[in-house]
Amino acid sequence: MRVLAFVFLSLSSSICFAKEQAQQIFQELAPSLYQIRLIDKATSEKSSIGSGFQISEDGFIATNYHVISGYAQYPEKYVIEYEDHTGEKGQLTLKTVDVINDLAIVHLQQNLQQNYFPIAMAAPKNGEEIYSLGNPHDLGMIVVPGTYNGLKKESFNERIHFTGSVNPGMSGGPVVNASGEVVGINVATSGNSIGFLIPHDKLAHLIDDFDRQIEKPIQQQISEQLLANQKRLLDQLLAQPWLPKTFAQAFIPDTQTDFIRCWGNSNADKPDALMFKAVTNCQMDEYVYISDSLTTGTVDMEFHYFEADELSSNRFYQLYQSQFNRANAGNRVSKEDITEFACQHDITGSEDNNIKNKSILCVRAYKKYPDIFDVMFIAASVDKQNKAIVSHFTLAGVQQSLAQQFSQRFMESVTWK
């Protein structure tokens, strides 16, 4: 009992110390924290809300891109507004963005604070306590202690795994160490006190690149960032050999990357089914947010296997053709963002003629961003009477030359055993 009492008292002391430290950090830094609001001009009402923090003595403030994305896309519709710790309000101007890392820098020209948040020189150690600051649910600024758990695994664009509650409204707020230095920026939550942060070095890079970027219009900044990100993604995918992976009576590609995860299922537990079906989905669990109507920066692959020994060839073809017709692009878009797909039909096969496919390659363009496209490819095997494989991929936000390289690799990697 004495041991238990000692452990309980030690734990209570640690919690009290953490709360005291959090309160001290909040009191010192609260004047440099802001609520960031997007105001609809027509209604004068809030359209979105988040947090921001001052990063220089001349009034530059960091926040999430998604907090101010409406203004970035439609500056004629919105204004960006701040409210400080005293309730003072005013307008902000958008200077630069990093859509890949969900960052933006806005500028405050009046009521400047002398204090600002310094950016840390190094990342915290695993297990180190850090403090998330922000404005959840429009209830005022708070500080939430949590734990640094290193970078999120299986992620293409780096995110910090944070054990702490990153609540709505805290987006764009800073996460600081015990010295008040920024080590991350709030960006997302998975619930159950699991949050994700943008690493501080992404903000440091945006600050370093500030003078060069602000000379460019926001749409140009976004376009260049999307192209660079997707080139980096596809270059990494194409730089190494893809290994064949067994999929029923066929082989499909294993891209040998951590950030594309595959899941599978089949109806093998239903012996009375007219047709045996198996499916494998391979996806990234992240995307680049541009607006509520447009997401991009992804690679999705999907494979369906069908086999039916007791069906006629015509009946079998009818059943599996319906699966072929259901394929669509995986990213979110609207008619205002993209053109209609233009498609090319062909008969294709693997390099060794192991498989013959009816294929469709479709391309659609981004209206605001020149030279960026969504590419969708669908292939259905037509060389077996009672078994077939349908393979499909979508590349969201890519140059056509890279899409052609990916398409060639993909087609060569789907074969019969």
N, C-alpha and C positions, 0 to 999 in steps of 0.2 A: 504493500500500500504506500509506503514511503517513496518507493521508486516511481510509482504512478503519479503521486502528488508532485514529485520533483519535475517529471516530464511535463505535467499539466502546467505548472508554474513557469517552466522555461518557455513552453509554447505560448502562454499568455503574455509573457514578457516580450517575446519576439513580435507578436501581433501588435502589442501596444507601441513598440519601437517603430515598427513599419508605419503605423498610423500617424505617429508623431512626425516621422520623417516626411511622409506624404503631405501632411498639412503644412509643414515648413516650406517644402518645395512649391506647393500651390500658392502660398502667401507671397513668396518671392517672385513667382513667374506670372501670376494672374494678370497683371497689367499688360503683359505682352501676348495674352491669349485673346482671340476674337471669335465671335460667332459670325460665320459667313452665310449670307442669304442671297438667293436668287429671287428677284422681285419681278413679277410679270407687269409690264408697263400698263397694259390695258385694264387690269384689275387692282393694281397696287398691292396685291397679295403675294405672300411667299409661295414660291414654286418648289424650292428645295432649301435644305438647311444643312450646315456642317460646321466645321471648326477650322481655324487657321492660327498661325503663330508667326510673330515678327522675327525676321532673320537678319535684319540690319538696322542700323540706327537711322537710316534715311527712309524707313517706312515700307520696305518690301516684306511681304507676307507669303508664307507657303501654305498650301492647302492641297486637297485632292483635286485632280482634274474632273472627276465625276461630279463633284459638288458644283462646279461652275460650267459644266459641259453644255448646258442649255444656252448660255451666253456665247460660248465659243462657236456653237453652230448657228445661232440666231441672235446676233448682237442687236438687231433692230427690235427684238421682242422683249429683251430682259435688261435689267441693270443688276450689277453686283453690289451688295450692301454689306456693311459690317456693323456689329454692335460690340462695344468694348465692355470691360468689367464694371464700368460706372453707368452703363445704359446709353452712352453716347453713340449716335448712329451717323453714318456717312457713306459715300460711294467709293468704290474701288475700281481700278482699271486693270484689265488683264494684260500681262506683259509677255509671258511665255508658258509653254506647256510641255509635258512629257507624257503622252498618252500611253506609252508602253508601261511605264511605272506609275501611272495614275497620279501625276503631280502637276501642279500649276503654281505660278508665282504671280501675285497681284500686288498692286501698289496703293498705299495709303499716303495722301499728300498733306493731310491736316491731323491735328491732335497726335503728333508722333510721340512714341514712348522712347525714353533714353535707353532703357534696358531692352535687350533682345536675346533670343535663344542662341547660344553657341552650338555649332555642330561638332559632335565628338570626333576625335582623331582615330579612334579604334572601336571595333564592335565589342559589346559586353562578352563576358565569359558565360558558358552554359551554366544555368542555374542561378545566375545573378538576378537580383531583384531590380526591376525597372518600373517606371510609373507612366501610365497612359493618362493624358489630359485631353479633355474635350467637353462637348456640350450635348449630352444625350437627351433626346426627347424634348428639346427646348426648355429644359429645367434649370439651366444655369451651368456654369463651368464646374467640373468635378475632376478628381484625380483618382485613378484606380491602380493599386499596386498589382504587379504580376511578375511572371518569371520569363526570362529569356531562355529559349530552348534551341537556339541555332536556326539555320535556314531550313525551310520546309523541303522535305525530300520530294522527289518526283515532280519537280517544277522547272519549267524552262526559264521563266523570268523570276528572279529570286524574290522570295518573301520570307520574312522572319516568323517563326512559330512562337506565339506569345500566349502563355497561360494567364489569361485575364479577360475581363468582359469588355470587349469593344462594342459598344452599343450604338444604335442609329443616332446620328447627330454628332458622334465623336469622330466621324470621318474627316481626315485632314488635320486632326490634332496631333501634337508632338508626343513622343514617348521618350522619356529622359532617364538618365542614370542618376545615382545619388548625388552627383555634382551638378545636376541640372542641365547636362549636355544632351543634345538630341541624338538618340541612337536609332530611332525609327519613326515612322509616321503611320498613324492608324489608317487602315484601309478596308478590312473585311473581318467578318466573324463567321464561325461555323457553329455557334451556340455552345452550351455546356462549358463556358469559360475557355473556349479555344478561339484565339484571335490571330489575325495575320497582319503584319506590319511591312511597310516598305523600308528596306535598309537605308540607313542614313547616308551611305555613299552615293546612292542614286540622286538624292537631293544635292549633295555636294557637287556632283558632276553637272547638274542642271544650273547651279549657281556659277560654276566655273565657265560654263558655256553661254552664260546669260547675254553678254555683250554681242556675241555673234548671232544668237537666235532672235533677239528682239528686233533686228533689222528686217526680219521676214514676217509676212502676214501669218496669222495663226493657222489658216488652212494649209499653207505651204509647209509650216513646221510639222503639222500632223501627217501630211502626205509623205514627207521625207522620212519621218520616224516609222511609219507603217512599212514602207519599202525596205528600210534597213533591217527592221525586226524580222520580216518574213524571209529576207535573203539570208540572214543569220540562221534562222530556223531550218530552212531547206538546205543550206550549205552543210549544216551539221548532220542532217538526215542523209544526205547523199554522199557524204565524205567517207562512209564506211560501208562494207558489204552488208546486204540483208541476207539473213539466214532463212532457209526453208523451214516452215513449221507445219506439222501435221494438222490437217483439218479434214476429218472424215476420210474420204478417199482422194483427197487433194492435198496440195501444199499451198500455203499462203505465206506472205513475208513476215519475218520478225525483224523490225527495224533496229533492234539493239539499242533502244533509247529508254531512259527512265521516265521521261515526261509524256510518253504515249503509253497508256495503260489499256489492256485488252480484257474483255469480259466475254464469257461464252455461255450458251444454253442450247438445249435440244429437247425434242419430244421423245427421247428414247424410253421414257417411263410410260408412254402411251402406246402399247403394242397394237391397238386397234386402229390407229391413225392410218388414213389412206396413203400418207406419204411421210417418210422420215425427213425431218428438217433439223438442221443445226445452224447456229448463227454465232459469229464472233464480231464484236464491236471493239474497235481500237480508237481511243480518243485522247486528246489533251483535256485536262480538267481545269484549264484556264483559257481566257480569251482577252482580247483587247477591247475595252469599252470605248465607243465613240459617242454614242447617244442612246437614249432609251429604245430607239428603233434600229440601231446599227451596232453589231459586234463583229469582230473580225480577228485575224491573226491566229487561225487554228488549222489543224490538220485532222481530218476524220477519215477512218477507213472502216468498211463494213463488208462482211462476207457471209453469204447464205449458201448452204448446201442442201440439195434435194435429191431424194432417191425413192423410187416407187416401182418395184419389180412387177407388181400385179396390175398396174394401170396401163391402158393403151398409150401409145406415144402421143396421140392428139390430146387425150385427157391430161396426161402429165404436163405437156407443154402449156395448156390452159391454166393449170394451177400455179405453175412456177412463173409464168409470164406476169401474173398479177403481182408477184413480189418485185419483179423487174420494174413495173410501172410505178411502184410506191416510192422509189428512191428520190430523195430531194436533198438540197444543201442543208447543212446543219447550223449555220450561223443565222442570227436574227437580222432581218433587213426589212425595209419598207420600199414602196415604189418611188418615194422621194429620194431615196439613197442610191438606188441601182437601176440599171436598165434591165430589160427582159433577157433571159438566156437566149443566146444564139447557138444552135446545136448542129453538130456534124455527125452523121451516121456512117459506120464503116464495118467491115469484117476484119478482125485482128486476131493475132495469135502469138504464142510465145516464140522465142527465137528458134527453138528446136522443133517447132510445129507439134508440140505435145498437146496443145489445146487450141480450139478454134472458137472465137467469140463473135457474137453480134454486139457491137459497142456504140456508145454515144458519148461524145465529148462536147460539153456545153460551157460557154463562157458568158459572163455578164460583167459590165463595167461599173465602176463607182463614179457617180455623177460629179461629185465635188473633188475627187482626187484622181488626176490623170495618171494613166499607166498602171492602175491598180485594178485587179479583177478577182472575181470568184470563179474558180474552175471546178466543174463537176464531171466525173467520169463514171460510166456504168458499163459493165461488160457482162454478158450472159452467154455461157457456153452453149454451143449448138451441135456438138459432135458426138454426143452420147444419147441413146434412145430413152433411157429411163433414169438417168442421173444428170445433174447439172449443178453448176456453181455460178452464182451471181456475185460479182465483186464491184465495189463502189468506193470512190473517195471524193472528198471535197477539200480544196485548198482555198481558204478565205483570205483575200487581200494579198495577192501575189502578182508578180510580173509574169507575162506569158512565157518568156524564155525559160524561167525556172519551172513553170508548170509542165512544159514539154519534157524537160529532163526527168521530172518526177513521174510523169505518165509512162515514159518508156521503162523506167525501173519497175514501176508497179505492174505493168503488163507482163514483163518477163518473169515476175516473181509468183504468179498465180498459175499453177500447172496441175495436171493430174499426177497421181502417184505412178 
